[in-house]
Amino acid sequence: MSKTIIVSNRLPLQIKLENNQLEVVPSVGGLATGMKSVHEDGNGLWIGWSGLTEEELDNDLSVKVKEAASKQNCATVPLTEDDIENYYLGFSNKTLWPLFHYFMEYTEFENSQWESYKLVNQKFADVVLEHIEDGDTVWVHDYQLLLLPKLIKDQKPDVTIGFFLHIPYPSYEIFRIFPWREELLHGMLGSDLLGFHTYDYERHFLSSVKRILRLEVKFNEITYHDRVIKVDSFPMGIDYNKFHDAALKHKNLKANEKSELQRRLDDHIQSGSEAKLILSIDRMDYTKGIPNRIRAFEYFLNKYPQFKEKVRLIMLAVPSRSDVPQYKKLKRETDELVGRINGQFATVSWTPIWYFYRSMPFDNLIDLYTSSDIALITPIRDGMNLVAKEYVATRTDMNGVLILSEMAGASKEMNEAILINPNNFEEVANALKNAIEMPEDEQEKRLKFLQKRLKRYSVEKWASEFMKSLNATKSTKTAIIAKKLDSDRTSKMMDSFQSSKKRLLLLDYDGTLVGFQNNPQDAKPDNQLISLLDSLNQQKNTDVVIISGRGKETFENWFGNKDYNLITDHGVWLKTKASDWKMLERLKTDWMKNIKPILETFVDRTPGTFIEQKKYSLAWHYRQADPELAKIRTIELNTVLTSLISNNDLSVLQGNKVIEIKSSNVNKGRATATWLVENSYDFIFAAGDDWTDEYMFEELPESAFSVKVGLKKTKAKYYVKNTENIRDILLNFTSHHK
């Protein structure tokens, strides 16, 4: 039975070592809750680090940890102190975390930490590959494991892999700074489905893929080698019922059942009818904007002094990475700000800020959520922010106001909150006044919308929606018209080749026999290709025809000393083994003087583009242009050209990062038909990579083996991954001839 493998940095277990004894407690909340049904229902296995380094465990304890994890359907990845120092505390949290949150000033690029990151991702891959079987599904989580999908896919290409990023994905302008950007993107693209919290993060990722890797992206699908990868947004929810039910239970507590914290909160609430509690809960992290929030609260008290001694800000800052210098600095700054403001504004009976630097048990969190009239959640950058959702879930009396930073991912789905720019103190102060004075019927109206949405799209729903989309990618793989030329199909083709009496090999050049170059003139045939073509050309009963949009002069220069069969200029010129060049079509070229100036204006306005003037066609190349700009310009150019050429017997061909204008009377299909009329074959193999080759595929008989390079919509029967695959097939032909 196939299974679902979940992979995250940490296991959903709290494994502690006390007096050489292991204590194992399942984690609650967050990812552990969301993935519970996937883990249990999908014959699941969860792979991650136990939380204990190899140095802390002797052989006996190591075995016990594995056994304890196994009982919970988990498998451990062994990590050393050095791994944690360099991969986790180093690269993950000093490079990826600040960069992805736009804190470039805190971002470090240490090669040794990058090497550790690669090593640990491989350690995770080794454990996954140890447990994986064909038909399994893998779901990888978060920024610590960005390289893992590719490491798994390289070894198990048919396994379905999903990846979800729980932090923001930065804009291209930020991500391009990263020294190992290509490796990271290739690592992520080992997935079949990539998930992000918001459409903005999805859009940023696609932009990086287009601009850095120059891959083809259509809507939210990436064509990558012989695969189509889907990218989508899945806003993570919370365990809504857990918080809502806890709040209902809390409301019915008797006086003697209340916590000390709740009694203190009640004292403030009962101090006057205008008393208000403003809640702020975060990890102590520079992304959360805690100092800004305190300064904004100070600005509010100065701007609206009528609220002094009536409102109180309750700040819970949960300790995080307290040994990292930036976090130490943040803690010190926060302490000083709270001290200064309390010293400035406090009276005998009122302290403006209650500040807690600690973790709190769940019941105390419910105390804070249910007692606070306003939640002030103002991160500078946050992937989602579940605190905002938890606060809304606990508002069982249908009162309370959420003030939320528009920089939090949650803001995209919580429009009924008061959304603010966390860097604008004026806006924060006005939002606080608005929240304090908001009529109860408006509070209720906003909360109803928010609660209905949060209840419907819970963390369980988030997980099930992702898995549903991930499973759907399996059917996408089979929906492509062309079939993959796998080993079985290749074997049958080779048998047909060997048993045939007369063979034809029709081969496109650019993108098929050689890879694309930034400058088309740099794509000269290498020695390996020449040797391969020579071998094929010398075979008995085999005609090799290179059919290309390249100009006659270029092929004469490259292959002039060979007796190859050549068709150039999309079918204008023909040279055979037995004869010199002859023209298949007589064409006019006077149209070029009118079209070329138009192309030149597009070159002027689009950096990275250039014109290639052939004898019978003009080509506008945009391989080096910014993909976003090129997309706009190609639409513009197509519109302009279509209106100009409608009565001139010209056509516009959209090739691989090129637009070519040529005579409508000429294409590879017509040239192919001409060749086939004059010759008879019982085996035909044709290979091409772009739309100009579709004309060739159309003219082939049903028995032909037509192959497209790359995963694209095509009339070809089969597809292969790249030019290397085509060369491998041709090499096979040389060894299978009679």
C-alpha angles and dihedrals in degrees: 000000000000117000141202116243117202116197125192136150092256130033118241087252135095103220113184131180114218120172091339090307125117122231115193121190124169113242120244131211134019118034094356090061095043094049096042095097092043090049095047103032100041097059080257136195122193117207123194147110117301095220092248121099123226089250090061093054130067119200095274094048091045090056090047092052091051091048093047090049092046091056087059091048090255135127124205130229110214111232129179130216088257090054092053092045096050107023100037110021090028117039100014096046104025097040114020099032098053094037094050089047092051095250096132092161089066096044119112126194107202116168093207090056091048089053089051090049090054092046094051093046086055090050089055090047091052092055092046092050089048090060104029126105133184110279094031123129122222126203114191121194134213146332098308090069106040093132095048101085093061093044089056096040092051090060099032107030095170096053115104112237130191127188130194126192113208096191130058120286107224128231119269091256089061098038094050088067090067109104096215096041097134093051092050093050093047088050092054092044090065082084127091091209127027117196130198133177096242141021089245091062090045090051092049091051093050090049091054091048092051097044102037103032095026091223125161112258124187114185101309099339127097122204105217119174104301096343139080112219120200122215121195144156123248113177107215116235135198136246088271098183092051092060097036094049092045089053092050090050090047091054091060096051116128119233093258091050095058121105123244088251092054091050091053090048090050090053090060094043091052094046091089144337091256096050113125133185119211115198128211120177125174146133110262093259131137090233091065097068095227098156090047090052092052092049090048089053089051089051089051093053091050094045095044105030090167088081095058112119089015104071129051129191113219109201121192111184113183113212114252133176089342093174094061113098096230090052092048089052091048092050091050093048092048093049091050094048093049090047093048096048094044089048091049100046108022122116130191091271102029137058112185096210128040104196125195121182101189145073117274130209118250094257091056090050088055088050089056096042096049096043098048120093093197134028113209106198109169113157118171088222128357132168093220118324113220095191089076090054094045091053092052092048092056096053094102093155089058094239132109135080130242118212107193135183114242086220091071117092089229090066090074091068101028102067092148090069119087100263118208142174103247091214093057107084092182090057093047092049092050091046090053091051090047091050094048092050098038112128115246094240090059091047089053093047092053094044093050091059093044096047094046091054095044093048092051096045100044126161089265090054089049091055094045092048091052093048091047090054091044092053089048090061088067091066091044089063091060095042095076112107096223117065123227111259094235128174094275094051091043090052092052090048091052091050089052091047092051095047095046125103101205124026137191125196113191109191130184113210116212113058091006110056094016134023122251120272128201087239113042091215090063092066095088115154112266124224093259091056093046090051091049094049091047091054093050093043092054094054117111118248091011125116115196114196122185105204115188148155087234118117122261091242093056094051091043088055094047102036103020093117093050130082094224123144105248133186114186140180091035090297108329098110131039131191121180135188089256101041143038125245118310131178116245094185130027109221139185119230101184090102090070095076089062098042101042096067089054091053089047091058089054090050089052092051098041116058114214096033130108142174123247110200113204125181094261105016144038122225127197108203119201103168092120096043124105103273094225093051092041090055090057094043095050090055090048093047094047090052093049095045095046091056092048103045102042093104099032104075089246129132134200117227121198105211132170102309090331138094114207128192116203143143116298088224092068132069140129090260094063091046091049091050091051092051093047093050091057096044137043124217137177092196125043126177119183128180131185141146112210145037094281087066093054089078088057093049090050093059096051122104119250091256093060122110103231118184131191120203108228132011104289138130105280148156089228117110096226142025135207131196104245150333091286089063090053091050090049090054092049090048087053089053090056091055096043100052120115 
